[in-house]
Amino acid sequence: MEATAPSPALAGYGLLGDTRTAALVSDDGGIDWLCAPAFDGDPVFGALLGGPEAGTFRAGPALPAHRLSRRYRPHTATLETVWATDGGTLTLTEAMIGEVAGQLLPTTLLVRRLEATDAPVRAAVVFDPRLGERHRRPRVRPGPHLVCEWGALALSLGCSGGLRVEPGTTAEVTVVPGRPVVLVLALAYAEPLVWMDPETAWELVDADERRWQEWTSGVSNGVPFRETVLRSLLTLKLLTYSPSGAPVAAPTTSLPEDPGGVRNWDYRYAWPRDASIGIAAFLALGKDGEALNFLNWLLHASRLQRPRLQALLTLTGGHVPRERTLQAWPGYAGSAPVRTGNGAAHQHQLDGYGWVLDAAWNLVGQGHRLNSETWRAMRGFTDLVARRWPEPDAGIWEIRDGPAHHVHSKLMGWLALDRALRIADTHRISARRRRRWDTARAALAADISARGFDPARNTYTRSYGSPDLDSALLILPVTGFEAPGSARLRGTVDAVTAELSAGYPLLYRYPPGQDGLPGDEGAFLPCSFWLVQALALTGRTAEAATLFDALLGLGGPLGLFSEEADPGTGALLGNYPQALTHAALVQAALALRDAARQVPEG
């Protein structure tokens, strides 16, 4: 049997995006993941999970070369990779263009430029698009430009420098200093395919860079770790589906939490909980437009199920497809199954209501007033929480077991009621409804304090009657449920840090092995950033800053983070890049900033 090449490390992949879909580019210049026409569509380049026969689009040196450097151009979404060869240096600069002059382009546009310095360099281009589960080859339309079709889906490839490329083949070209070669991939679905000449497309990259630089310039210079925060903020923006305003959890499916294991889930959908955490990050950095777009999407997406809030939705607000396994896909690092759809979509998760109401409250706190439809939806969510909080739920971690009385879920239910009551101070509400919410908030607080706290260990627990802990409890200082200096809060932070440690600076979500699946999972990166936030908000600023600095060392060289990390090696695991991790990173940095602004006592 022929040996399989080892899978590239996730940290070696860069992200390109146009806020409709995204590409993952390996450090050898190979686009190994790109779905069309949106994040949750079928892959046209799927080698990341399906192996070589699933398709790739590589541009780089024709002969073995040493990669010198890789970076994003400052404050942009343009990726630059530099290789040294025996003769000269070859640079690949690439970007996906989402909009021009404030308007979305009708076609997804990916521009790649190969440029040589010092001496001519022989470059190779492999263009092998394959669509979907069965790796379908395209129908190639004859004509002056290369056009590939699969029914309603079409893509074209234009090349400068006299380069001609055929699908499924390798084309070579000598790149001469001063005469770069530009490749332009255009992709359209059920609409005209707009072809653009390479030189014009490259001019759009320059304009796109200026747009991103202007977008990031509004973020205060006083934010600690500003460059890292800006990269996370840019990543969150790239993972926002601009036609609807829905944030996607990750652009990938089935990247394993346990290499070789079965914890492989599809994250190419919108979780209102994760999205709300990201919205808080946008709001705190003055990006109110993203928050308003999210709430508009949520109003549309939830309209048929209200007052029930689904755990996750498609990017257009529809039902998430049923979970299924792709046949004969080997998976990343041999981690099958490869799944599409997500079975957690129908779970009852109480915590989501808390995150959404907190996002609405943050928006009100920034001086915005909720319109009547938004406030009506928020009232409906709050009424449901007031009625259903005594019920068990699936919890934030979506373990596919029976429901339980998760303490974190109860805390977030309390948060929903609390934030709704705060919003009601400036928005119309009946006295009867206010009393009902207030009564429910008090009853829920008493229930959590009585049944969710272990006085012998001075810590809140994972669920009622359980001795286990949960790293999601680290959001306690943010909620206001406990005073920042309370013994219960400090005890919980210390207990979670000690009992769920995966080796500094990492934390497990809950005690390993409790999700009923074989094998192990990695440490959950958002939890460690929540710990930074908790330490900063409880006065342990120096400890928080040290932890934050250690966590940044676990990210990829491009400043991208996945969902989890291997406790033994620090290697990134799980879907990548992960919006929740980047949102938690931003919030941790802001907590450090706010802690530094506090005037020392006495």
Rosetta blueprint (number, residue, H / E / L):
1 M L
2 E L
3 A L
4 T L
5 A L
6 P L
7 S L
8 P L
9 A L
10 L H
11 A H
12 G H
13 Y L
14 G E
15 L E
16 L E
17 G E
18 D L
19 T L
20 R L
21 T L
22 A E
23 A E
24 L E
25 V E
26 S L
27 D L
28 D L
29 G L
30 G E
31 I E
32 D E
33 W E
34 L E
35 C E
36 A E
37 P L
38 A L
39 F L
40 D L
41 G L
42 D E
43 P E
44 V E
45 F E
46 G L
47 A H
48 L H
49 L H
50 G H
51 G L
52 P H
53 E H
54 A H
55 G L
56 T E
57 F E
58 R E
59 A E
60 G E
61 P E
62 A L
63 L L
64 P L
65 A L
66 H E
67 R E
68 L E
69 S E
70 R E
71 R E
72 Y E
73 R L
74 P L
75 H L
76 T L
77 A L
78 T L
79 L E
80 E E
81 T E
82 V E
83 W E
84 A E
85 T L
86 D L
87 G L
88 G L
89 T E
90 L E
91 T E
92 L E
93 T E
94 E E
95 A E
96 M E
97 I E
98 G E
99 E E
100 V E
101 A L
102 G L
103 Q E
104 L E
105 L E
106 P E
107 T E
108 T E
109 L E
110 L E
111 V E
112 R E
113 R E
114 L E
115 E E
116 A E
117 T E
118 D L
119 A L
120 P L
121 V E
122 R E
123 A E
124 A E
125 V E
126 V E
127 F E
128 D E
129 P L
130 R L
131 L E
132 G L
133 E L
134 R L
135 H L
136 R E
137 R L
138 P L
139 R E
140 V E
141 R E
142 P L
143 G L
144 P L
145 H L
146 L E
147 V E
148 C E
149 E E
150 W E
151 G L
152 A L
153 L E
154 A E
155 L E
156 S E
157 L E
158 G E
159 C E
160 S L
161 G L
162 G L
163 L L
164 R L
165 V L
166 E L
167 P L
168 G L
169 T E
170 T E
171 A E
172 E E
173 V E
174 T E
175 V E
176 V E
177 P L
178 G L
179 R E
180 P L
181 V E
182 V E
183 L E
184 V E
185 L E
186 A E
187 L E
188 A E
189 Y E
190 A L
191 E L
192 P L
193 L L
194 V L
195 W L
196 M L
197 D L
198 P H
199 E H
200 T H
201 A H
202 W H
203 E H
204 L H
205 V H
206 D H
207 A H
208 D H
209 E H
210 R H
211 R H
212 W H
213 Q H
214 E H
215 W H
216 T H
217 S H
218 G L
219 V L
220 S L
221 N L
222 G L
223 V L
224 P L
225 F L
226 R H
227 E H
228 T H
229 V H
230 L H
231 R H
232 S H
233 L H
234 L H
235 T H
236 L H
237 K H
238 L H
239 L L
240 T E
241 Y E
242 S L
243 P L
244 S L
245 G L
246 A E
247 P E
248 V L
249 A L
250 A L
251 P L
252 T L
253 T E
254 S L
255 L L
256 P L
257 E L
258 D L
259 P L
260 G L
261 G L
262 V L
263 R L
264 N L
265 W L
266 D E
267 Y L
268 R L
269 Y L
270 A E
271 W L
272 P H
273 R H
274 D H
275 A H
276 S H
277 I H
278 G H
279 I H
280 A H
281 A H
282 F H
283 L H
284 A H
285 L L
286 G L
287 K L
288 D H
289 G H
290 E H
291 A H
292 L H
293 N H
294 F H
295 L H
296 N H
297 W H
298 L H
299 L H
300 H H
301 A H
302 S H
303 R L
304 L L
305 Q L
306 R L
307 P L
308 R L
309 L L
310 Q L
311 A L
312 L L
313 L E
314 T L
315 L L
316 T L
317 G L
318 G L
319 H L
320 V L
321 P L
322 R L
323 E L
324 R E
325 T E
326 L L
327 Q L
328 A L
329 W L
330 P L
331 G L
332 Y H
333 A H
334 G H
335 S L
336 A L
337 P L
338 V L
339 R E
340 T E
341 G L
342 N L
343 G H
344 A H
345 A H
346 H H
347 Q L
348 H L
349 Q L
350 L L
351 D H
352 G H
353 Y H
354 G H
355 W H
356 V H
357 L H
358 D H
359 A H
360 A H
361 W H
362 N H
363 L H
364 V H
365 G H
366 Q L
367 G L
368 H L
369 R L
370 L L
371 N L
372 S H
373 E H
374 T H
375 W H
376 R H
377 A H
378 M H
379 R H
380 G H
381 F H
382 T H
383 D H
384 L H
385 V H
386 A H
387 R H
388 R H
389 W L
390 P L
391 E L
392 P L
393 D E
394 A L
395 G L
396 I L
397 W L
398 E L
399 I L
400 R L
401 D L
402 G L
403 P L
404 A E
405 H L
406 H E
407 V H
408 H H
409 S H
410 K H
411 L H
412 M H
413 G H
414 W H
415 L H
416 A H
417 L H
418 D H
419 R H
420 A H
421 L H
422 R H
423 I H
424 A H
425 D L
426 T L
427 H L
428 R L
429 I L
430 S L
431 A H
432 R H
433 R H
434 R H
435 R H
436 R H
437 W H
438 D H
439 T H
440 A H
441 R H
442 A H
443 A H
444 L H
445 A H
446 A H
447 D H
448 I H
449 S H
450 A H
451 R H
452 G L
453 F E
454 D E
455 P L
456 A L
457 R L
458 N L
459 T E
460 Y E
461 T L
462 R L
463 S E
464 Y L
465 G L
466 S L
467 P L
468 D L
469 L L
470 D L
471 S H
472 A H
473 L H
474 L H
475 I H
476 L H
477 P H
478 V H
479 T H
480 G L
481 F L
482 E L
483 A L
484 P L
485 G L
486 S L
487 A H
488 R H
489 L H
490 R H
491 G H
492 T H
493 V H
494 D H
495 A H
496 V H
497 T H
498 A H
499 E H
500 L L
501 S E
502 A L
503 G L
504 Y L
505 P L
506 L L
507 L E
508 Y L
509 R L
510 Y L
511 P L
512 P L
513 G L
514 Q L
515 D L
516 G L
517 L L
518 P L
519 G L
520 D L
521 E L
522 G L
523 A E
524 F E
525 L H
526 P H
527 C H
528 S H
529 F H
530 W H
531 L H
532 V H
533 Q H
534 A H
535 L H
536 A H
537 L H
538 T L
539 G L
540 R L
541 T H
542 A H
543 E H
544 A H
545 A H
546 T H
547 L H
548 F H
549 D H
550 A H
551 L H
552 L H
553 G L
554 L L
555 G L
556 G L
557 P L
558 L L
559 G L
560 L L
561 F L
562 S L
563 E L
564 E E
565 A E
566 D L
567 P L
568 G L
569 T L
570 G L
571 A L
572 L E
573 L E
574 G L
575 N L
576 Y L
577 P L
578 Q L
579 A H
580 L H
581 T H
582 H H
583 A H
584 A H
585 L H
586 V H
587 Q H
588 A H
589 A H
590 L H
591 A H
592 L H
593 R H
594 D H
595 A H
596 A H
597 R H
598 Q L
599 V L
600 P L
601 E L
602 G L
